[in-house]
Amino acid sequence: MFEAHLLVSDFLLNETKMQDHPLTPLTDPDLRCAQRAQADWLVRHIDFRTVDKGAGAIAAALPQTPSMVIVDAVRDEDLSQISIATRGPKAPRRHRR
């Protein structure tokens, strides 16, 4: 996910066979457009420049109003930082044994 676009290797998802999928064709790789077309929620985007600054920056960028949020992630570490940033105060914590 980069700039709210789905990528498969070096290709935009709509440049793969998904473009012609019989049930869910993907002609626009921008997930913001796809989500706006499917729901009445506001769609927000947190870009890679923010994600690259870590969990604190991601948390600060999260909208205060109910919204769908698409967050760029290109590295495994990005997913870890997004997880930390979106962990609520009452989120269950895993205890390692």
C-alpha positions as CSV (number, residue, x, y, z in Angstrom):
1,M,0.0,0.0,0.0
2,F,1.5,3.3,-1.1
3,E,-0.3,6.6,-1.5
4,A,-3.5,4.7,-0.8
5,H,-2.9,2.5,-3.9
6,L,-2.7,-1.3,-3.8
7,L,0.4,-2.8,-5.3
8,V,1.4,-6.3,-6.2
9,S,5.2,-6.4,-6.6
10,D,5.8,-3.4,-8.8
11,F,2.3,-3.3,-10.4
12,L,-0.8,-1.4,-9.5
13,L,-3.4,-3.9,-8.6
14,N,-5.6,-2.8,-11.5
15,E,-2.8,-3.7,-13.9
16,T,-3.0,-7.3,-12.8
17,K,-5.7,-9.9,-13.5
18,M,-7.8,-8.3,-10.8
19,Q,-8.9,-5.7,-13.3
20,D,-11.0,-8.3,-15.1
21,H,-12.2,-10.2,-12.0
22,P,-15.8,-11.4,-12.7
23,L,-17.1,-10.6,-9.2
24,T,-15.0,-7.7,-8.0
25,P,-13.2,-6.0,-10.9
26,L,-10.7,-3.5,-9.8
27,T,-10.3,-0.7,-12.3
28,D,-9.1,2.0,-9.9
29,P,-6.2,1.1,-7.6
30,D,-6.9,4.0,-5.3
31,L,-8.6,2.5,-2.3
32,R,-10.1,5.9,-1.2
33,C,-12.2,5.9,-4.4
34,A,-13.3,2.3,-3.8
35,Q,-14.3,2.9,-0.2
36,R,-16.1,6.1,-1.0
37,A,-18.2,4.2,-3.6
38,Q,-19.1,1.5,-1.1
39,A,-19.9,3.4,2.1
40,D,-21.2,6.7,3.5
41,W,-18.2,7.1,5.8
42,L,-15.6,9.7,5.4
43,V,-12.4,8.2,4.0
44,R,-9.1,9.5,5.3
45,H,-5.5,8.6,4.3
46,I,-2.3,8.6,6.4
47,D,0.6,8.8,3.9
48,F,3.9,7.0,4.0
49,R,5.8,10.2,5.1
50,T,3.7,10.2,8.3
51,V,4.0,6.4,8.8
52,D,7.8,6.7,8.4
53,K,7.9,9.0,11.5
54,G,6.5,6.2,13.7
55,A,3.6,5.3,15.9
56,G,3.4,8.8,17.6
57,A,3.0,10.6,14.2
58,I,0.5,8.0,13.0
59,A,-1.6,8.3,16.2
60,A,-1.5,12.1,15.9
61,A,-2.8,11.9,12.3
62,L,-5.8,9.6,13.2
63,P,-9.0,11.5,12.7
64,Q,-11.1,12.4,15.7
65,T,-14.4,11.8,13.9
66,P,-15.7,8.4,12.8
67,S,-13.9,7.6,9.5
68,M,-12.4,4.8,7.5
69,V,-8.7,5.3,7.5
70,I,-6.3,4.0,4.9
71,V,-2.8,3.9,6.1
72,D,0.2,3.4,3.8
73,A,2.5,0.4,4.6
74,V,5.4,-0.8,2.5
75,R,7.5,-2.5,5.1
76,D,6.8,-4.9,7.9
77,E,7.9,-2.3,10.4
78,D,5.2,0.0,9.1
79,L,2.6,-2.6,10.1
80,S,4.1,-2.8,13.6
81,Q,4.0,1.0,14.0
82,I,0.4,1.2,12.7
83,S,-0.5,-1.5,15.2
84,I,1.1,0.4,18.1
85,A,-0.6,3.7,17.0
86,T,-4.1,2.3,16.7
87,R,-4.0,0.2,19.9
88,G,-6.6,1.7,22.2
89,P,-6.3,2.1,25.9
90,K,-8.7,-0.9,26.4
91,A,-7.2,-3.1,23.7
92,P,-6.4,-6.6,24.9
93,R,-2.7,-7.2,25.4
94,R,-1.1,-10.5,24.6
95,H,1.1,-11.9,27.4
96,R,4.0,-14.1,26.3
97,R,4.7,-17.1,28.4
